[in-house]
Amino acid sequence: MEGLIINKIRSLRFHASEMSQADLGLRVGVTRQTIAAIESGKYSPSLEVAFRIAEVFQVPLADVFQWDAKAAR
């Protein structure tokens, strides 16, 4: 099945006083490297981590992550 999870983490971090990847990682309970990998699309977060990221930014999960069924990896 082709498709790609895309995210708006970089934009959300920027609008949250330019929050660093390290700070987001601390607030979510993962490393900066994990946030960087999720943000760049190299790693898909667990559902729990995805919800935690959305909670940090106080937005619905769909405002952070979207599924693009037409995109190929």
Predicted model as a PDB file, atoms N, CA, C, CB and O in Angstrom, pLDDT in the B-factor column:
MODEL        1                                                                  
ATOM      1  N   MET A   1       0.846  -1.179   0.000  1.00 60.00           N  
ATOM      2  CA  MET A   1       0.000   0.000   0.000  1.00 60.00           C  
ATOM      3  C   MET A   1       0.888   1.237   0.000  1.00 60.00           C  
ATOM      4  CB  MET A   1      -0.960   0.001   1.220  1.00 60.00           C  
ATOM      5  O   MET A   1       1.712   1.419   0.896  1.00 60.00           O  
ATOM      6  N   GLU A   2       0.720   2.064  -0.983  1.00 76.00           N  
ATOM      7  CA  GLU A   2       1.490   3.297  -1.098  1.00 76.00           C  
ATOM      8  C   GLU A   2       0.857   4.382  -0.233  1.00 76.00           C  
ATOM      9  CB  GLU A   2       1.575   3.756  -2.573  1.00 76.00           C  
ATOM     10  O   GLU A   2      -0.340   4.348   0.050  1.00 76.00           O  
ATOM     11  N   GLY A   3       1.645   5.307   0.167  1.00 82.00           N  
ATOM     12  CA  GLY A   3       1.143   6.437   0.935  1.00 82.00           C  
ATOM     13  C   GLY A   3       2.236   6.986   1.826  1.00 82.00           C  
ATOM     14  O   GLY A   3       3.309   6.399   1.963  1.00 82.00           O  
ATOM     15  N   LEU A   4       1.943   8.110   2.421  1.00 88.00           N  
ATOM     16  CA  LEU A   4       2.944   8.801   3.221  1.00 88.00           C  
ATOM     17  C   LEU A   4       2.258   9.607   4.314  1.00 88.00           C  
ATOM     18  CB  LEU A   4       3.820   9.714   2.338  1.00 88.00           C  
ATOM     19  O   LEU A   4       1.260  10.283   4.064  1.00 88.00           O  
ATOM     20  N   ILE A   5       2.792   9.532   5.512  1.00 91.00           N  
ATOM     21  CA  ILE A   5       2.312  10.378   6.594  1.00 91.00           C  
ATOM     22  C   ILE A   5       3.081  11.686   6.504  1.00 91.00           C  
ATOM     23  CB  ILE A   5       2.493   9.691   8.001  1.00 91.00           C  
ATOM     24  O   ILE A   5       4.311  11.699   6.562  1.00 91.00           O  
ATOM     25  N   ILE A   6       2.354  12.778   6.363  1.00 94.00           N  
ATOM     26  CA  ILE A   6       2.999  14.088   6.343  1.00 94.00           C  
ATOM     27  C   ILE A   6       2.642  14.803   7.648  1.00 94.00           C  
ATOM     28  CB  ILE A   6       2.552  14.932   5.084  1.00 94.00           C  
ATOM     29  O   ILE A   6       1.628  14.499   8.276  1.00 94.00           O  
ATOM     30  N   ASN A   7       3.480  15.744   8.042  1.00 97.00           N  
ATOM     31  CA  ASN A   7       3.218  16.433   9.301  1.00 97.00           C  
ATOM     32  C   ASN A   7       3.552  17.918   9.195  1.00 97.00           C  
ATOM     33  CB  ASN A   7       4.021  15.792  10.435  1.00 97.00           C  
ATOM     34  O   ASN A   7       4.245  18.362   8.279  1.00 97.00           O  
ATOM     35  N   LYS A   8       3.041  18.655  10.152  1.00 98.00           N  
ATOM     36  CA  LYS A   8       3.250  20.101  10.220  1.00 98.00           C  
ATOM     37  C   LYS A   8       4.031  20.483  11.480  1.00 98.00           C  
ATOM     38  CB  LYS A   8       1.899  20.838  10.188  1.00 98.00           C  
ATOM     39  O   LYS A   8       3.891  21.597  11.984  1.00 98.00           O  
ATOM     40  N   ILE A   9       4.842  19.569  11.981  1.00 98.00           N  
ATOM     41  CA  ILE A   9       5.552  19.815  13.230  1.00 98.00           C  
ATOM     42  C   ILE A   9       6.469  21.026  13.121  1.00 98.00           C  
ATOM     43  CB  ILE A   9       6.356  18.587  13.627  1.00 98.00           C  
ATOM     44  O   ILE A   9       6.503  21.853  14.032  1.00 98.00           O  
ATOM     45  N   ARG A  10       7.202  21.145  12.040  1.00 98.00           N  
ATOM     46  CA  ARG A  10       8.137  22.269  11.888  1.00 98.00           C  
ATOM     47  C   ARG A  10       7.393  23.593  11.985  1.00 98.00           C  
ATOM     48  CB  ARG A  10       8.890  22.178  10.540  1.00 98.00           C  
ATOM     49  O   ARG A  10       7.824  24.502  12.694  1.00 98.00           O  
ATOM     50  N   SER A  11       6.293  23.699  11.283  1.00 98.00           N  
ATOM     51  CA  SER A  11       5.493  24.923  11.302  1.00 98.00           C  
ATOM     52  C   SER A  11       4.914  25.177  12.695  1.00 98.00           C  
ATOM     53  CB  SER A  11       4.362  24.838  10.265  1.00 98.00           C  
ATOM     54  O   SER A  11       4.926  26.311  13.173  1.00 98.00           O  
ATOM     55  N   LEU A  12       4.415  24.140  13.339  1.00 98.00           N  
ATOM     56  CA  LEU A  12       3.866  24.289  14.683  1.00 98.00           C  
ATOM     57  C   LEU A  12       4.941  24.727  15.676  1.00 98.00           C  
ATOM     58  CB  LEU A  12       3.230  22.978  15.142  1.00 98.00           C  
ATOM     59  O   LEU A  12       4.681  25.555  16.548  1.00 98.00           O  
ATOM     60  N   ARG A  13       6.144  24.174  15.546  1.00 98.00           N  
ATOM     61  CA  ARG A  13       7.246  24.580  16.427  1.00 98.00           C  
ATOM     62  C   ARG A  13       7.591  26.049  16.201  1.00 98.00           C  
ATOM     63  CB  ARG A  13       8.494  23.693  16.188  1.00 98.00           C  
ATOM     64  O   ARG A  13       7.822  26.793  17.154  1.00 98.00           O  
ATOM     65  N   PHE A  14       7.624  26.456  14.952  1.00 97.00           N  
ATOM     66  CA  PHE A  14       7.948  27.843  14.622  1.00 97.00           C  
ATOM     67  C   PHE A  14       6.939  28.796  15.253  1.00 97.00           C  
ATOM     68  CB  PHE A  14       7.985  28.041  13.098  1.00 97.00           C  
ATOM     69  O   PHE A  14       7.317  29.819  15.826  1.00 97.00           O  
ATOM     70  N   HIS A  15       5.657  28.459  15.145  1.00 97.00           N  
ATOM     71  CA  HIS A  15       4.609  29.324  15.684  1.00 97.00           C  
ATOM     72  C   HIS A  15       4.491  29.232  17.202  1.00 97.00           C  
ATOM     73  CB  HIS A  15       3.284  28.976  15.054  1.00 97.00           C  
ATOM     74  O   HIS A  15       3.773  30.022  17.814  1.00 97.00           O  
ATOM     75  N   ALA A  16       5.179  28.288  17.806  1.00 97.00           N  
ATOM     76  CA  ALA A  16       5.205  28.161  19.264  1.00 97.00           C  
ATOM     77  C   ALA A  16       6.514  28.747  19.784  1.00 97.00           C  
ATOM     78  CB  ALA A  16       5.049  26.667  19.707  1.00 97.00           C  
ATOM     79  O   ALA A  16       7.281  28.076  20.474  1.00 97.00           O  
ATOM     80  N   SER A  17       6.752  29.998  19.443  1.00 96.00           N  
ATOM     81  CA  SER A  17       7.968  30.716  19.878  1.00 96.00           C  
ATOM     82  C   SER A  17       9.247  29.999  19.450  1.00 96.00           C  
ATOM     83  CB  SER A  17       7.965  30.884  21.400  1.00 96.00           C  
ATOM     84  O   SER A  17      10.235  29.966  20.185  1.00 96.00           O  
ATOM     85  N   GLU A  18       9.206  29.425  18.245  1.00 96.00           N  
ATOM     86  CA  GLU A  18      10.356  28.712  17.684  1.00 96.00           C  
ATOM     87  C   GLU A  18      10.883  27.639  18.640  1.00 96.00           C  
ATOM     88  CB  GLU A  18      11.471  29.701  17.349  1.00 96.00           C  
ATOM     89  O   GLU A  18      12.083  27.552  18.902  1.00 96.00           O  
ATOM     90  N   MET A  19       9.960  26.829  19.151  1.00 98.00           N  
ATOM     91  CA  MET A  19      10.307  25.723  20.047  1.00 98.00           C  
ATOM     92  C   MET A  19      11.340  24.823  19.369  1.00 98.00           C  
ATOM     93  CB  MET A  19       9.039  24.905  20.439  1.00 98.00           C  
ATOM     94  O   MET A  19      11.219  24.514  18.184  1.00 98.00           O  
ATOM     95  N   SER A  20      12.337  24.412  20.113  1.00 98.00           N  
ATOM     96  CA  SER A  20      13.371  23.540  19.547  1.00 98.00           C  
ATOM     97  C   SER A  20      12.875  22.095  19.490  1.00 98.00           C  
ATOM     98  CB  SER A  20      14.674  23.629  20.378  1.00 98.00           C  
ATOM     99  O   SER A  20      11.930  21.712  20.181  1.00 98.00           O  
ATOM    100  N   GLN A  21      13.534  21.316  18.657  1.00 98.00           N  
ATOM    101  CA  GLN A  21      13.224  19.890  18.598  1.00 98.00           C  
ATOM    102  C   GLN A  21      13.512  19.240  19.942  1.00 98.00           C  
ATOM    103  CB  GLN A  21      14.032  19.198  17.481  1.00 98.00           C  
ATOM    104  O   GLN A  21      12.776  18.353  20.374  1.00 98.00           O  
ATOM    105  N   ALA A  22      14.576  19.673  20.605  1.00 98.00           N  
ATOM    106  CA  ALA A  22      14.939  19.115  21.916  1.00 98.00           C  
ATOM    107  C   ALA A  22      13.852  19.403  22.942  1.00 98.00           C  
ATOM    108  CB  ALA A  22      16.287  19.690  22.398  1.00 98.00           C  
ATOM    109  O   ALA A  22      13.492  18.525  23.727  1.00 98.00           O  
ATOM    110  N   ASP A  23      13.325  20.630  22.944  1.00 98.00           N  
ATOM    111  CA  ASP A  23      12.273  20.982  23.898  1.00 98.00           C  
ATOM    112  C   ASP A  23      11.013  20.170  23.631  1.00 98.00           C  
ATOM    113  CB  ASP A  23      11.960  22.487  23.828  1.00 98.00           C  
ATOM    114  O   ASP A  23      10.393  19.663  24.566  1.00 98.00           O  
ATOM    115  N   LEU A  24      10.632  20.043  22.376  1.00 98.00           N  
ATOM    116  CA  LEU A  24       9.460  19.232  22.049  1.00 98.00           C  
ATOM    117  C   LEU A  24       9.680  17.789  22.482  1.00 98.00           C  
ATOM    118  CB  LEU A  24       9.154  19.297  20.539  1.00 98.00           C  
ATOM    119  O   LEU A  24       8.787  17.160  23.048  1.00 98.00           O  
ATOM    120  N   GLY A  25      10.867  17.273  22.214  1.00 98.00           N  
ATOM    121  CA  GLY A  25      11.180  15.906  22.630  1.00 98.00           C  
ATOM    122  C   GLY A  25      11.042  15.709  24.129  1.00 98.00           C  
ATOM    123  O   GLY A  25      10.485  14.707  24.577  1.00 98.00           O  
ATOM    124  N   LEU A  26      11.547  16.661  24.909  1.00 98.00           N  
ATOM    125  CA  LEU A  26      11.423  16.581  26.369  1.00 98.00           C  
ATOM    126  C   LEU A  26       9.962  16.578  26.801  1.00 98.00           C  
ATOM    127  CB  LEU A  26      12.160  17.749  27.031  1.00 98.00           C  
ATOM    128  O   LEU A  26       9.572  15.821  27.691  1.00 98.00           O  
ATOM    129  N   ARG A  27       9.170  17.413  26.179  1.00 98.00           N  
ATOM    130  CA  ARG A  27       7.756  17.526  26.546  1.00 98.00           C  
ATOM    131  C   ARG A  27       6.944  16.299  26.135  1.00 98.00           C  
ATOM    132  CB  ARG A  27       7.157  18.766  25.913  1.00 98.00           C  
ATOM    133  O   ARG A  27       5.917  15.988  26.739  1.00 98.00           O  
ATOM    134  N   VAL A  28       7.419  15.610  25.099  1.00 98.00           N  
ATOM    135  CA  VAL A  28       6.698  14.443  24.587  1.00 98.00           C  
ATOM    136  C   VAL A  28       7.254  13.138  25.169  1.00 98.00           C  
ATOM    137  CB  VAL A  28       6.773  14.407  23.055  1.00 98.00           C  
ATOM    138  O   VAL A  28       6.549  12.131  25.228  1.00 98.00           O  
ATOM    139  N   GLY A  29       8.505  13.160  25.592  1.00 98.00           N  
ATOM    140  CA  GLY A  29       9.119  11.962  26.165  1.00 98.00           C  
ATOM    141  C   GLY A  29       9.948  11.154  25.185  1.00 98.00           C  
ATOM    142  O   GLY A  29      10.108   9.944  25.345  1.00 98.00           O  
ATOM    143  N   VAL A  30      10.481  11.832  24.157  1.00 98.00           N  
ATOM    144  CA  VAL A  30      11.359  11.180  23.189  1.00 98.00           C  
ATOM    145  C   VAL A  30      12.592  12.058  22.987  1.00 98.00           C  
ATOM    146  CB  VAL A  30      10.619  10.927  21.830  1.00 98.00           C  
ATOM    147  O   VAL A  30      12.650  13.175  23.502  1.00 98.00           O  
ATOM    148  N   THR A  31      13.557  11.566  22.254  1.00 98.00           N  
ATOM    149  CA  THR A  31      14.782  12.327  22.021  1.00 98.00           C  
ATOM    150  C   THR A  31      14.604  13.366  20.917  1.00 98.00           C  
ATOM    151  CB  THR A  31      15.921  11.386  21.664  1.00 98.00           C  
ATOM    152  O   THR A  31      13.654  13.308  20.137  1.00 98.00           O  
ATOM    153  N   ARG A  32      15.523  14.305  20.869  1.00 98.00           N  
ATOM    154  CA  ARG A  32      15.543  15.295  19.795  1.00 98.00           C  
ATOM    155  C   ARG A  32      15.681  14.597  18.454  1.00 98.00           C  
ATOM    156  CB  ARG A  32      16.689  16.305  19.997  1.00 98.00           C  
ATOM    157  O   ARG A  32      15.066  15.002  17.467  1.00 98.00           O  
ATOM    158  N   GLN A  33      16.489  13.550  18.421  1.00 98.00           N  
ATOM    159  CA  GLN A  33      16.701  12.812  17.176  1.00 98.00           C  
ATOM    160  C   GLN A  33      15.402  12.170  16.682  1.00 98.00           C  
ATOM    161  CB  GLN A  33      17.778  11.735  17.374  1.00 98.00           C  
ATOM    162  O   GLN A  33      15.150  12.112  15.479  1.00 98.00           O  
ATOM    163  N   THR A  34      14.590  11.696  17.611  1.00 98.00           N  
ATOM    164  CA  THR A  34      13.302  11.106  17.226  1.00 98.00           C  
ATOM    165  C   THR A  34      12.391  12.170  16.637  1.00 98.00           C  
ATOM    166  CB  THR A  34      12.622  10.434  18.439  1.00 98.00           C  
ATOM    167  O   THR A  34      11.732  11.935  15.624  1.00 98.00           O  
ATOM    168  N   ILE A  35      12.348  13.339  17.266  1.00 98.00           N  
ATOM    169  CA  ILE A  35      11.529  14.435  16.732  1.00 98.00           C  
ATOM    170  C   ILE A  35      12.024  14.819  15.340  1.00 98.00           C  
ATOM    171  CB  ILE A  35      11.565  15.669  17.680  1.00 98.00           C  
ATOM    172  O   ILE A  35      11.218  15.037  14.435  1.00 98.00           O  
ATOM    173  N   ALA A  36      13.341  14.902  15.162  1.00 98.00           N  
ATOM    174  CA  ALA A  36      13.906  15.253  13.853  1.00 98.00           C  
ATOM    175  C   ALA A  36      13.507  14.219  12.800  1.00 98.00           C  
ATOM    176  CB  ALA A  36      15.447  15.362  13.937  1.00 98.00           C  
ATOM    177  O   ALA A  36      13.162  14.580  11.675  1.00 98.00           O  
ATOM    178  N   ALA A  37      13.552  12.941  13.158  1.00 98.00           N  
ATOM    179  CA  ALA A  37      13.196  11.875  12.213  1.00 98.00           C  
ATOM    180  C   ALA A  37      11.711  11.914  11.866  1.00 98.00           C  
ATOM    181  CB  ALA A  37      13.560  10.502  12.795  1.00 98.00           C  
ATOM    182  O   ALA A  37      11.339  11.711  10.710  1.00 98.00           O  
ATOM    183  N   ILE A  38      10.861  12.174  12.859  1.00 97.00           N  
ATOM    184  CA  ILE A  38       9.421  12.283  12.602  1.00 97.00           C  
ATOM    185  C   ILE A  38       9.157  13.482  11.702  1.00 97.00           C  
ATOM    186  CB  ILE A  38       8.624  12.413  13.931  1.00 97.00           C  
ATOM    187  O   ILE A  38       8.432  13.384  10.712  1.00 97.00           O  
ATOM    188  N   GLU A  39       9.754  14.612  12.058  1.00 97.00           N  
ATOM    189  CA  GLU A  39       9.543  15.860  11.316  1.00 97.00           C  
ATOM    190  C   GLU A  39       9.963  15.734   9.850  1.00 97.00           C  
ATOM    191  CB  GLU A  39      10.319  17.000  11.978  1.00 97.00           C  
ATOM    192  O   GLU A  39       9.313  16.288   8.963  1.00 97.00           O  
ATOM    193  N   SER A  40      11.041  15.009   9.601  1.00 96.00           N  
ATOM    194  CA  SER A  40      11.539  14.868   8.229  1.00 96.00           C  
ATOM    195  C   SER A  40      10.857  13.738   7.461  1.00 96.00           C  
ATOM    196  CB  SER A  40      13.031  14.630   8.248  1.00 96.00           C  
ATOM    197  O   SER A  40      11.135  13.537   6.279  1.00 96.00           O  
ATOM    198  N   GLY A  41       9.972  13.006   8.123  1.00 93.00           N  
ATOM    199  CA  GLY A  41       9.253  11.929   7.455  1.00 93.00           C  
ATOM    200  C   GLY A  41      10.014  10.622   7.366  1.00 93.00           C  
ATOM    201  O   GLY A  41       9.600   9.707   6.654  1.00 93.00           O  
ATOM    202  N   LYS A  42      11.126  10.524   8.084  1.00 94.00           N  
ATOM    203  CA  LYS A  42      11.925   9.295   8.059  1.00 94.00           C  
ATOM    204  C   LYS A  42      11.419   8.255   9.050  1.00 94.00           C  
ATOM    205  CB  LYS A  42      13.378   9.613   8.355  1.00 94.00           C  
ATOM    206  O   LYS A  42      11.816   7.092   8.992  1.00 94.00           O  
ATOM    207  N   TYR A  43      10.550   8.671   9.953  1.00 93.00           N  
ATOM    208  CA  TYR A  43      10.054   7.794  11.012  1.00 93.00           C  
ATOM    209  C   TYR A  43       8.611   8.167  11.315  1.00 93.00           C  
ATOM    210  CB  TYR A  43      10.938   7.898  12.294  1.00 93.00           C  
ATOM    211  O   TYR A  43       8.281   9.347  11.429  1.00 93.00           O  
ATOM    212  N   SER A  44       7.754   7.163  11.446  1.00 94.00           N  
ATOM    213  CA  SER A  44       6.361   7.405  11.823  1.00 94.00           C  
ATOM    214  C   SER A  44       6.225   7.192  13.325  1.00 94.00           C  
ATOM    215  CB  SER A  44       5.385   6.469  11.034  1.00 94.00           C  
ATOM    216  O   SER A  44       6.636   6.154  13.843  1.00 94.00           O  
ATOM    217  N   PRO A  45       5.655   8.163  14.025  1.00 96.00           N  
ATOM    218  CA  PRO A  45       5.549   8.030  15.479  1.00 96.00           C  
ATOM    219  C   PRO A  45       4.488   7.010  15.868  1.00 96.00           C  
ATOM    220  CB  PRO A  45       5.229   9.381  16.113  1.00 96.00           C  
ATOM    221  O   PRO A  45       3.594   6.683  15.087  1.00 96.00           O  
ATOM    222  N   SER A  46       4.612   6.518  17.095  1.00 97.00           N  
ATOM    223  CA  SER A  46       3.533   5.686  17.630  1.00 97.00           C  
ATOM    224  C   SER A  46       2.306   6.561  17.781  1.00 97.00           C  
ATOM    225  CB  SER A  46       3.930   5.028  18.996  1.00 97.00           C  
ATOM    226  O   SER A  46       2.412   7.787  17.793  1.00 97.00           O  
ATOM    227  N   LEU A  47       1.164   5.952  17.894  1.00 97.00           N  
ATOM    228  CA  LEU A  47      -0.064   6.710  18.069  1.00 97.00           C  
ATOM    229  C   LEU A  47       0.005   7.545  19.346  1.00 97.00           C  
ATOM    230  CB  LEU A  47      -1.278   5.768  18.105  1.00 97.00           C  
ATOM    231  O   LEU A  47      -0.450   8.688  19.366  1.00 97.00           O  
ATOM    232  N   GLU A  48       0.569   6.981  20.401  1.00 98.00           N  
ATOM    233  CA  GLU A  48       0.697   7.700  21.666  1.00 98.00           C  
ATOM    234  C   GLU A  48       1.563   8.951  21.508  1.00 98.00           C  
ATOM    235  CB  GLU A  48       1.290   6.782  22.740  1.00 98.00           C  
ATOM    236  O   GLU A  48       1.194  10.023  21.989  1.00 98.00           O  
ATOM    237  N   VAL A  49       2.701   8.823  20.845  1.00 98.00           N  
ATOM    238  CA  VAL A  49       3.581   9.978  20.638  1.00 98.00           C  
ATOM    239  C   VAL A  49       2.896  11.010  19.749  1.00 98.00           C  
ATOM    240  CB  VAL A  49       4.926   9.538  20.009  1.00 98.00           C  
ATOM    241  O   VAL A  49       3.022  12.210  19.991  1.00 98.00           O  
ATOM    242  N   ALA A  50       2.184  10.568  18.741  1.00 98.00           N  
ATOM    243  CA  ALA A  50       1.462  11.496  17.867  1.00 98.00           C  
ATOM    244  C   ALA A  50       0.449  12.307  18.675  1.00 98.00           C  
ATOM    245  CB  ALA A  50       0.750  10.729  16.727  1.00 98.00           C  
ATOM    246  O   ALA A  50       0.352  13.522  18.505  1.00 98.00           O  
ATOM    247  N   PHE A  51      -0.301  11.644  19.547  1.00 98.00           N  
ATOM    248  CA  PHE A  51      -1.269  12.355  20.378  1.00 98.00           C  
ATOM    249  C   PHE A  51      -0.575  13.311  21.346  1.00 98.00           C  
ATOM    250  CB  PHE A  51      -2.132  11.360  21.153  1.00 98.00           C  
ATOM    251  O   PHE A  51      -1.070  14.410  21.596  1.00 98.00           O  
ATOM    252  N   ARG A  52       0.563  12.899  21.888  1.00 98.00           N  
ATOM    253  CA  ARG A  52       1.305  13.773  22.801  1.00 98.00           C  
ATOM    254  C   ARG A  52       1.793  15.037  22.086  1.00 98.00           C  
ATOM    255  CB  ARG A  52       2.500  13.016  23.408  1.00 98.00           C  
ATOM    256  O   ARG A  52       1.740  16.133  22.645  1.00 98.00           O  
ATOM    257  N   ILE A  53       2.265  14.876  20.854  1.00 98.00           N  
ATOM    258  CA  ILE A  53       2.715  16.041  20.075  1.00 98.00           C  
ATOM    259  C   ILE A  53       1.552  16.993  19.858  1.00 98.00           C  
ATOM    260  CB  ILE A  53       3.313  15.602  18.711  1.00 98.00           C  
ATOM    261  O   ILE A  53       1.696  18.200  20.056  1.00 98.00           O  
ATOM    262  N   ALA A  54       0.408  16.470  19.456  1.00 98.00           N  
ATOM    263  CA  ALA A  54      -0.777  17.309  19.248  1.00 98.00           C  
ATOM    264  C   ALA A  54      -1.171  18.015  20.545  1.00 98.00           C  
ATOM    265  CB  ALA A  54      -1.957  16.459  18.725  1.00 98.00           C  
ATOM    266  O   ALA A  54      -1.564  19.182  20.528  1.00 98.00           O  
ATOM    267  N   GLU A  55      -1.063  17.313  21.651  1.00 98.00           N  
ATOM    268  CA  GLU A  55      -1.420  17.895  22.951  1.00 98.00           C  
ATOM    269  C   GLU A  55      -0.494  19.060  23.315  1.00 98.00           C  
ATOM    270  CB  GLU A  55      -1.364  16.819  24.048  1.00 98.00           C  
ATOM    271  O   GLU A  55      -0.955  20.071  23.844  1.00 98.00           O  
ATOM    272  N   VAL A  56       0.796  18.926  23.038  1.00 98.00           N  
ATOM    273  CA  VAL A  56       1.738  20.009  23.323  1.00 98.00           C  
ATOM    274  C   VAL A  56       1.315  21.287  22.608  1.00 98.00           C  
ATOM    275  CB  VAL A  56       3.166  19.611  22.902  1.00 98.00           C  
ATOM    276  O   VAL A  56       1.378  22.373  23.183  1.00 98.00           O  
ATOM    277  N   PHE A  57       0.887  21.159  21.361  1.00 98.00           N  
ATOM    278  CA  PHE A  57       0.504  22.323  20.573  1.00 98.00           C  
ATOM    279  C   PHE A  57      -0.975  22.695  20.746  1.00 98.00           C  
ATOM    280  CB  PHE A  57       0.798  22.065  19.112  1.00 98.00           C  
ATOM    281  O   PHE A  57      -1.447  23.683  20.185  1.00 98.00           O  
ATOM    282  N   GLN A  58      -1.687  21.893  21.524  1.00 98.00           N  
ATOM    283  CA  GLN A  58      -3.112  22.123  21.807  1.00 98.00           C  
ATOM    284  C   GLN A  58      -3.931  22.229  20.518  1.00 98.00           C  
ATOM    285  CB  GLN A  58      -3.287  23.402  22.643  1.00 98.00           C  
ATOM    286  O   GLN A  58      -4.734  23.144  20.337  1.00 98.00           O  
ATOM    287  N   VAL A  59      -3.697  21.257  19.631  1.00 98.00           N  
ATOM    288  CA  VAL A  59      -4.440  21.169  18.376  1.00 98.00           C  
ATOM    289  C   VAL A  59      -4.898  19.724  18.182  1.00 98.00           C  
ATOM    290  CB  VAL A  59      -3.567  21.650  17.167  1.00 98.00           C  
ATOM    291  O   VAL A  59      -4.325  18.810  18.776  1.00 98.00           O  
ATOM    292  N   PRO A  60      -5.920  19.510  17.359  1.00 98.00           N  
ATOM    293  CA  PRO A  60      -6.337  18.139  17.047  1.00 98.00           C  
ATOM    294  C   PRO A  60      -5.232  17.387  16.301  1.00 98.00           C  
ATOM    295  CB  PRO A  60      -7.629  18.149  16.208  1.00 98.00           C  
ATOM    296  O   PRO A  60      -4.422  17.991  15.598  1.00 98.00           O  
ATOM    297  N   LEU A  61      -5.214  16.095  16.461  1.00 98.00           N  
ATOM    298  CA  LEU A  61      -4.214  15.243  15.810  1.00 98.00           C  
ATOM    299  C   LEU A  61      -4.158  15.496  14.303  1.00 98.00           C  
ATOM    300  CB  LEU A  61      -4.520  13.766  16.080  1.00 98.00           C  
ATOM    301  O   LEU A  61      -3.077  15.510  13.714  1.00 98.00           O  
ATOM    302  N   ALA A  62      -5.315  15.695  13.684  1.00 97.00           N  
ATOM    303  CA  ALA A  62      -5.378  15.922  12.238  1.00 97.00           C  
ATOM    304  C   ALA A  62      -4.734  17.231  11.814  1.00 97.00           C  
ATOM    305  CB  ALA A  62      -6.809  15.900  11.777  1.00 97.00           C  
ATOM    306  O   ALA A  62      -4.424  17.416  10.637  1.00 97.00           O  
ATOM    307  N   ASP A  63      -4.529  18.144  12.758  1.00 98.00           N  
ATOM    308  CA  ASP A  63      -3.831  19.395  12.442  1.00 98.00           C  
ATOM    309  C   ASP A  63      -2.314  19.211  12.445  1.00 98.00           C  
ATOM    310  CB  ASP A  63      -4.222  20.485  13.441  1.00 98.00           C  
ATOM    311  O   ASP A  63      -1.575  20.086  11.993  1.00 98.00           O  
ATOM    312  N   VAL A  64      -1.856  18.068  12.957  1.00 98.00           N  
ATOM    313  CA  VAL A  64      -0.414  17.776  12.998  1.00 98.00           C  
ATOM    314  C   VAL A  64      -0.032  16.774  11.922  1.00 98.00           C  
ATOM    315  CB  VAL A  64      -0.009  17.239  14.379  1.00 98.00           C  
ATOM    316  O   VAL A  64       0.953  16.967  11.209  1.00 98.00           O  
ATOM    317  N   PHE A  65      -0.807  15.706  11.804  1.00 98.00           N  
ATOM    318  CA  PHE A  65      -0.480  14.607  10.881  1.00 98.00           C  
ATOM    319  C   PHE A  65      -1.602  14.380   9.883  1.00 98.00           C  
ATOM    320  CB  PHE A  65      -0.204  13.312  11.658  1.00 98.00           C  
ATOM    321  O   PHE A  65      -2.782  14.434  10.228  1.00 98.00           O  
ATOM    322  N   GLN A  66      -1.213  14.125   8.634  1.00 96.00           N  
ATOM    323  CA  GLN A  66      -2.174  13.772   7.590  1.00 96.00           C  
ATOM    324  C   GLN A  66      -1.620  12.576   6.805  1.00 96.00           C  
ATOM    325  CB  GLN A  66      -2.453  14.995   6.639  1.00 96.00           C  
ATOM    326  O   GLN A  66      -0.409  12.378   6.710  1.00 96.00           O  
ATOM    327  N   TRP A  67      -2.529  11.801   6.258  1.00 93.00           N  
ATOM    328  CA  TRP A  67      -2.161  10.668   5.411  1.00 93.00           C  
ATOM    329  C   TRP A  67      -2.374  11.058   3.958  1.00 93.00           C  
ATOM    330  CB  TRP A  67      -2.988   9.395   5.774  1.00 93.00           C  
ATOM    331  O   TRP A  67      -3.477  11.443   3.570  1.00 93.00           O  
ATOM    332  N   ASP A  68      -1.327  10.959   3.156  1.00 89.00           N  
ATOM    333  CA  ASP A  68      -1.416  11.238   1.731  1.00 89.00           C  
ATOM    334  C   ASP A  68      -1.341   9.900   1.004  1.00 89.00           C  
ATOM    335  CB  ASP A  68      -0.278  12.220   1.256  1.00 89.00           C  
ATOM    336  O   ASP A  68      -0.253   9.365   0.794  1.00 89.00           O  
ATOM    337  N   ALA A  69      -2.484   9.365   0.624  1.00 88.00           N  
ATOM    338  CA  ALA A  69      -2.551   8.044  -0.003  1.00 88.00           C  
ATOM    339  C   ALA A  69      -1.908   8.023  -1.385  1.00 88.00           C  
ATOM    340  CB  ALA A  69      -3.994   7.595  -0.108  1.00 88.00           C  
ATOM    341  O   ALA A  69      -1.521   6.956  -1.863  1.00 88.00           O  
ATOM    342  N   LYS A  70      -1.787   9.167  -2.030  1.00 84.00           N  
ATOM    343  CA  LYS A  70      -1.250   9.228  -3.384  1.00 84.00           C  
ATOM    344  C   LYS A  70       0.264   9.357  -3.412  1.00 84.00           C  
ATOM    345  CB  LYS A  70      -1.864  10.378  -4.125  1.00 84.00           C  
ATOM    346  O   LYS A  70       0.891   9.105  -4.441  1.00 84.00           O  
ATOM    347  N   ALA A  71       0.845   9.742  -2.304  1.00 76.00           N  
ATOM    348  CA  ALA A  71       2.305   9.953  -2.256  1.00 76.00           C  
ATOM    349  C   ALA A  71       3.032   8.616  -2.162  1.00 76.00           C  
ATOM    350  CB  ALA A  71       2.693  10.855  -1.054  1.00 76.00           C  
ATOM    351  O   ALA A  71       2.553   7.678  -1.525  1.00 76.00           O  
ATOM    352  N   ALA A  72       4.163   8.547  -2.788  1.00 67.00           N  
ATOM    353  CA  ALA A  72       5.010   7.355  -2.704  1.00 67.00           C  
ATOM    354  C   ALA A  72       6.232   7.696  -1.876  1.00 67.00           C  
ATOM    355  CB  ALA A  72       5.422   6.841  -4.121  1.00 67.00           C  
ATOM    356  O   ALA A  72       6.747   8.812  -1.940  1.00 67.00           O  
ATOM    357  N   ARG A  73       6.681   6.754  -1.119  1.00 58.00           N  
ATOM    358  CA  ARG A  73       7.877   6.957  -0.286  1.00 58.00           C  
ATOM    359  C   ARG A  73       9.102   6.922  -1.132  1.00 58.00           C  
ATOM    360  CB  ARG A  73       7.978   5.908   0.814  1.00 58.00           C  
ATOM    361  O   ARG A  73      10.211   7.074  -0.620  1.00 58.00           O  
TER     362      ARG A  73                                                      
ENDMDL                                                                          
END                                                                             
